[in-house]
Structure formats: structure tokens, C-alpha cells
Amino acid sequence: MGRRIRPDAVLVQAVIAGALSFAHLHDIAAAAGQDGWKAWAYPISVDLLLVAAWHRIRTLRADHHAARAAWSWFGTALIASLGANIATAGLLDLNAVPIWLRILVAGWPALAFLGGTLLVHSPAEAPGIVPDAPQLAEELPTQEVELQRDDEPEPAPNAAPELLSAPPSAADAPAVPPALLAHARKIADTHHATAGEPIARDVLRARLGLPAPMADAIATQLQLA
């Protein structure tokens, strides 16, 4: 048997509100001299710019500069939508639309096209780069992440090179929190999927921003070369 479709109150409310806003924008455009299909295109343009700007804001959370630009276009579309809805509440005579409103309505397509173009060409987050890694390391307990270099034993001067670069043994390795290990595994999997080869210990250490002992312990558990 197929899945039973249940009405969602939030979805129903969103559809009703969108239809009312759509109609108000259409009435303003028609009163400003945009007749026919052009009057119906205006509410689509305003609402699509609003949705596109909100999508960009959520996508570019790490890039504060690009997010601020997306917020500006979101505010522009919101003002246009709210202004049209408020104007139809009896504050504006639709039979005698002022000149300044006709100018705004006529100039909106160019403004919306500029905003949509800039939003489309905003830089997206590169795959494999996890900007929240240093922040995750700062949130971990201090005794698990910050290790004093003075406590690390110095290698013997005559030790073989392979012994100097060997990862710490399981007994000497610091305890790795499960959340940090899962985060590191996600970075390693993303790198392997994009680069086609396993991530190196040094690259993983740089991505995580952790001290060498903790990064080596994570790499050992992930069985990295």
C-alpha cells in the first residue's frame, strides 16, 4: 500500500500566505502599468530573489563577506514584498499610482536580475575544507587537546630516521574523543573522494589544527600512512 499523505499545517499556511503575497504583488504591478503576463511575472521575481538569497545565506555561513552580500539582497526582496502587501491595505489608491512607485516597479526587473546574477556567482565552499575544525578543537577539554611540548621526550641523536618519524605507540598516544575522531574520519573520507587517494598525516594534522601527538593518534586509529 502507498504512503498515506497527511496534511501539514505549516505547509498549508505557507501556501496560503504565499498566494496572498503573490496576489498583492500582482495588483501593485498591474496598477503601476505592467499589464498582462508582466504583472504576473513581478511576484515570481520578488519571491524567487527572496528564496535564492536565503539559500545563499545558509550555504555561505563560513564566508562572512559573501553572507553579508546575500543578506543585503534578502533585505531588498523582503522590503519589496512587504511594501507591496502593505500598500494594498488601503494605504495606496491603486487607481492613481504615484510616479515614484511606477519608477520603482519599472526598475525592479533590472535590480532583480543584478541580484540574482551576483547570488549565482557567489563563491561556494570548496569540498574537503572544513572551516570549523579549529573551533571544534577549541571546544574540547583542555587536558585532552593542549599538550605541553616540554613533556615530550627528545629523540636520541643516533636514532634511525624511521624511528624518529614513527607514530606513537598505543600506550603513549593521548585519548581521542569520539567526536573528534568522527570529525577526522569525515575529513579523510572527503579528501579520498575528491583527490582519489588517502589523506596524508601532515595534511590531516593541518586540517584539524591539533598538536602533533593528538593528530598522530587520530591518524593511527584511521590507519593512515
N, C-alpha and C positions, 0 to 999 in steps of 0.2 A: 504494500500500500504506500502511496506517496505521502510526503510530509504534509501535515496539516498546517495551513497558513493561518497565523494568528495576527489580528490587527495590532499594530504597535501605536500606542497613544502619542509617543514622541514623533513618529513618522507622520501620523495623520495631522498633528499640529503643525509640523514643518511644511507640509504640502499646502495646508490652508493659508498659513502666513505667507508662503511664497506666492501663492496665487493672488492674494490681495495686494502684495507689494508689486507684483507684475502688472496688475491692472492699473494701479496708481501711476506707475511709471509710464505706461502706455497712454493714459489720459493726459499727463503733462506733455508728453512728446506730441500727441495729436493737437493739443491746444496751442503748442508753440509752432505749428505749421508743418509738422512732419506727419504727413498723411500716408495711408496705405500700409504697405509692408514695413516702411521705415519706422512707423510708430511702434510696431511690434518688435522691431529689432533693438530698440533702445533698452527695454528692460532686460533682454538677454545679455546685452553688452555690459550693463551695470552689474548684474548678478554674477556673470562669469568672471569679471575682473575681481569681484569680491571673493569668490571661491578660489581663484588662482592665487591671489595674494595670500590668503590664509594657508593654502597648501605650501607655498614657498616659505612662509614664516615657520611652519613646522619642520620643513626639510632643512632649512639653513639655521638651525638653532646654534650651531657651533660658530658660524660666521656672523659675528655681531653686526658688521658693517652692512652686509647684504641683507640681514634680517631687518635692520632699520629701514632700508630702502623698500623692502616688502611691506613693512608696517605703514609707510607713507602712502603707498598705493591702496592698501587696505582701507586706510582712513579716507582717502579720496572717494573710493567707491561707496563706502558707508555713508559719507556725507551726501553723496548724490542720491542714494536710495532713501535715506531718512528725509532729505529735503523734499523729494517728490511726494512721499507719503504724508508729510505734514502739510504740504501746500494744498493737497486735495481735501483737507479737513475744513474747508470754508475760509481759509486764510487768503486764498487767491481766487480771483474771478477768472475762470477758465475761458470765458467769452471775451476777455480783454487782457490777454497776457502781456506783461510789460516787455519792453525792448531788451532789457538786460537778461531776462530769462530766455528769450528767443536766441540771444547770442550764446548763452551757456549751452543750451540744447544743441544748437548747430555746431558748436565747437567740441562737444563731447566725443564724437567718433575719433577725432584725431588724438585727443587725450587718452582715450581708452586703448587705441592702437599702440601708442607710445608705451603706456604702462604694461600692456600685455607683452610687447616685444622685449622690454627690459626684464620682465619677470622670467620669460623663457630663456634668456641668455644669461641669467644669474649663475655664478659658478656653483656647481653641486659638490657635495662631499666626495672626495676621492675614495674608492674602495680600498680597504685594507688599513686605512689610517684611523686610529681610534683616539680622538682628542680627549676623551675622558679618562684615559689610562693614568696620567699623573694625579688626577683628582681622586681616582679610586685608591691609589696608593696612599694618599694623604689621609683618607678616611679609615685606613686600617690601624689597629693598635700600634702604638709607638714601639713597644718591645718586640713586635714581630717584623717591622719594616726597617727601622733605623738601627743599623749595626755599626758599632764603633770600629774604625779601621785599626786602632791601636791594639784591639784584641785579636786581630788576625795574625796568625803565625807567619813569619817571613820565610820564604823558601830557602832551602840550603843552596849555597853558591855553586856547588858541584852537582846539583841535581840535574837529571836528564831533562831536555826540553819537553818531552811528552808528559813527564811527571808534573812539570810546572803548570801546564795547561789543562791537566786532568780535572774533571769536575769533582766537587767534594763528595765524600762518601755519604752513604745514607745516615750514618750515625752522627756525622758532623754537620749535616745540612740542616738549616733552620726549618721550622714547621711552616708549611704553606697553607694559608687559609683556603678553604674550598672555593669561596667566591673569587679570589684572585686566580686560582688555578683554572677555574672555568672561563674567566676572562682571558687568560693567556691562551687557552686552547682555542677560543674563538678567533683570536688574532692569528694564531698559527694556521688554522683551517682556512681563514680568508686569504692569507698570503699564499698558501699552497694552491688555492683555487684560482688566484689571479696570476701568480708567477709561474705556476706549473712545477714547482719544486718546494721541498720543505724549507721552512724559515730557519735561518742560522741563529746560533745562540746570541751572537753580538747584536743582530738585528732585533731579536725579541727583547733583549735587555734594553735597547734604546727605545723601543716602542712602549715598554712598561714603565720606564723611568725609575727602576728599582736598583738598589745596591747589587754588586756582583754576587755575593753569596745567595741572596734570595732569588735572583734571576737564574743562577746556575741550578739551584734546587728545582725551580719550576721547569727548566729545560730538561733536567734529568728525568723528572716524572713524565714529561711529554715525549721522552725518548728521542730528543733532538741531537744531531751530531754536533 
